Amino acid sequence: MSQPPLSQIIESLLFSAKRGLTAKQLAEVTGASLDEVRAELSQLRAFYVEQKRAFELSESGAGFLLKTKSQFKDWITSTKEVRPVKLSTSLMETLAITAYRQPVTRAEMEILRGVDSSYALKSLLEKGLLRITGKKDAPGKPMMYGTTLKFLEAFGLKNLKELPQPEEYDLAEGDQITSEVSEREN
């Protein structure tokens, strides 16, 4: 029996994966070079676009995965019991602060939020969206928090540089908040 083309092997791996697979992981499994895998991924992405498939090859910090295009969300949710992860305002606030300022300690978080962040941090750790990155070299050696690959995957980001930057938005009211935070830090 002859071996199927590399593109089909990669496609089968992506279809069966529960999480994103990196190009390096795909190369290790297939025995192909990293350049060959990257070329095949590029060709697969173009093929899916050309064929107007209902799914796309997506890349996040966790790797490559096949995802249904968002335009089909309504049909999928109407036939399947899909429960999107919903985060409360306090969890989103904590997650955003961590994403933009990581590594960050609980005390730093609480200064910015103005409230106790213990519950939010614990909940985000349990959901796998945050991780403990180490301990700060400060009195009491407080734990520092950062985001995870699951965070990048959940928000469709390749890396943290893809986070929206404040200057991309009209923050007429937010400018005042940013100034107040900056003043507290100085």
C-alpha positions as CSV (number, residue, x, y, z in Angstrom):
1,M,0.0,0.0,0.0
2,S,1.4,3.4,-1.0
3,Q,1.5,6.3,1.4
4,P,-1.1,9.0,0.8
5,P,0.0,12.5,-0.1
6,L,1.4,14.7,2.7
7,S,-1.5,17.1,2.3
8,Q,-4.0,14.4,3.1
9,I,-2.1,13.2,6.1
10,I,-1.9,16.7,7.5
11,E,-5.6,17.2,6.8
12,S,-6.5,14.0,8.6
13,L,-4.4,15.0,11.6
14,L,-6.1,18.4,11.7
15,F,-9.6,17.0,11.4
16,S,-9.0,14.5,14.3
17,A,-7.1,16.9,16.6
18,K,-8.9,18.2,19.7
19,R,-6.5,21.2,19.9
20,G,-4.3,23.0,17.5
21,L,-1.2,21.3,16.1
22,T,2.0,23.2,15.5
23,A,3.9,22.9,12.2
24,K,6.7,21.3,14.3
25,Q,4.3,18.7,15.7
26,L,2.9,17.9,12.2
27,A,6.5,17.6,10.9
28,E,7.4,15.1,13.7
29,V,4.3,13.0,13.1
30,T,4.6,12.9,9.3
31,G,8.4,12.7,9.0
32,A,8.3,15.7,6.6
33,S,10.5,18.7,7.0
34,L,9.2,21.9,8.6
35,D,9.4,23.7,5.3
36,E,7.4,20.9,3.5
37,V,4.7,21.1,6.2
38,R,4.4,24.9,6.0
39,A,4.1,24.7,2.3
40,E,1.3,22.1,2.5
41,L,-0.5,24.2,5.1
42,S,-0.3,27.2,2.9
43,Q,-1.6,25.1,-0.1
44,L,-4.4,23.6,2.1
45,R,-5.5,27.1,3.2
46,A,-5.6,28.4,-0.4
47,F,-7.4,25.2,-1.5
48,Y,-10.2,25.7,1.1
49,V,-10.6,29.3,0.1
50,E,-10.7,28.5,-3.6
51,Q,-13.2,25.7,-3.1
52,K,-15.4,28.0,-0.9
53,R,-15.4,25.4,1.9
54,A,-17.6,25.9,5.0
55,F,-14.4,25.6,7.1
56,E,-11.0,27.2,7.1
57,L,-7.5,26.5,8.2
58,S,-6.9,28.7,11.3
59,E,-3.7,29.4,13.1
60,S,-3.6,30.4,16.8
61,G,-0.9,30.4,19.4
62,A,-1.8,26.7,20.0
63,G,-1.2,25.8,16.4
64,F,-3.2,25.0,13.3
65,L,-6.8,23.7,13.4
66,L,-9.7,23.4,11.1
67,K,-12.7,25.6,12.1
68,T,-16.1,26.1,10.8
69,K,-16.5,29.7,9.4
70,S,-18.3,32.0,11.7
71,Q,-21.0,32.7,9.1
72,F,-22.4,29.2,9.7
73,K,-22.7,29.7,13.5
74,D,-26.5,30.1,13.5
75,W,-27.1,26.8,11.7
76,I,-24.7,24.9,13.8
77,T,-26.2,26.2,17.1
78,S,-29.7,25.4,15.9
79,T,-29.0,21.8,15.3
80,K,-26.5,21.1,18.1
81,E,-26.4,22.0,21.7
82,V,-23.4,24.2,21.7
83,R,-22.7,26.1,24.9
84,P,-20.4,29.0,24.2
85,V,-18.1,29.9,27.1
86,K,-19.5,33.0,28.7
87,L,-17.4,35.0,31.0
88,S,-18.7,37.5,33.5
89,T,-17.6,41.1,33.3
90,S,-15.3,40.6,36.2
91,L,-13.6,37.6,34.6
92,M,-13.3,39.4,31.3
93,E,-11.8,42.4,33.0
94,T,-9.3,40.2,34.9
95,L,-8.4,38.4,31.7
96,A,-7.9,41.6,29.8
97,I,-5.7,43.1,32.4
98,T,-3.6,40.0,32.6
99,A,-3.3,39.8,28.8
100,Y,-2.1,43.3,28.4
101,R,0.1,43.6,31.5
102,Q,1.4,40.1,32.1
103,P,3.1,38.9,34.1
104,V,0.9,40.5,36.8
105,T,0.4,39.8,40.5
106,R,-3.0,39.7,42.3
107,A,-2.1,42.9,44.1
108,E,-1.4,44.7,40.9
109,M,-4.6,43.4,39.5
110,E,-6.6,44.6,42.5
111,I,-5.0,48.1,42.2
112,L,-6.2,48.4,38.6
113,R,-9.7,46.8,39.2
114,G,-10.3,48.4,42.6
115,V,-11.8,45.1,44.0
116,D,-10.6,41.7,45.2
117,S,-9.6,39.5,42.3
118,S,-9.1,36.2,44.1
119,Y,-12.3,34.6,42.7
120,A,-11.7,35.8,39.2
121,L,-8.1,34.5,39.1
122,K,-9.1,31.2,40.6
123,S,-11.9,30.8,38.1
124,L,-9.7,31.7,35.1
125,L,-7.0,29.3,36.3
126,E,-9.6,26.5,36.5
127,K,-10.8,27.3,33.0
128,G,-7.2,27.1,31.7
129,L,-7.2,30.6,30.4
130,L,-4.6,31.8,32.9
131,R,-1.5,30.2,34.4
132,I,0.9,31.0,37.2
133,T,4.1,32.2,35.5
134,G,6.3,32.4,38.6
135,K,6.8,34.4,41.7
136,K,7.8,38.1,41.7
137,D,11.0,39.0,43.4
138,A,9.3,41.2,46.0
139,P,8.4,41.0,49.6
140,G,6.1,37.9,50.2
141,K,7.1,36.5,46.7
142,P,3.6,37.0,45.2
143,M,2.5,34.8,42.3
144,M,2.5,36.2,38.9
145,Y,-0.2,35.4,36.3
146,G,-0.1,35.2,32.5
147,T,-2.3,33.9,29.7
148,T,-2.2,30.4,28.2
149,L,-2.3,28.9,24.7
150,K,-5.9,28.1,25.4
151,F,-6.5,31.8,25.8
152,L,-5.0,32.5,22.4
153,E,-7.0,29.7,20.9
154,A,-10.3,30.9,22.5
155,F,-9.8,34.4,21.1
156,G,-8.4,33.3,17.8
157,L,-5.0,34.9,18.3
158,K,-1.6,33.7,17.0
159,N,0.2,35.7,19.7
160,L,-0.3,38.5,22.1
161,K,0.9,41.1,19.6
162,E,-2.5,40.5,17.8
163,L,-4.4,41.9,20.8
164,P,-6.3,45.1,19.8
165,Q,-4.3,48.2,20.9
166,P,-6.1,51.0,22.7
167,E,-5.2,53.5,20.0
168,E,-7.3,51.5,17.5
169,Y,-10.4,52.6,19.3
170,D,-12.1,55.9,20.1
171,L,-11.7,56.0,23.8
172,A,-12.9,59.4,24.6
173,E,-14.1,58.3,28.1
174,G,-11.4,55.6,28.3
175,D,-8.6,58.1,27.9
176,Q,-9.5,59.5,31.3
177,I,-9.3,55.9,32.8
178,T,-5.9,55.3,31.2
179,S,-4.6,58.6,32.6
180,E,-5.9,57.7,36.1
181,V,-4.2,54.3,35.9
182,S,-0.9,55.8,34.7
183,E,-1.0,58.4,37.5
184,R,-1.4,55.6,40.1
185,E,1.6,53.7,38.7
186,N,3.9,56.7,39.0
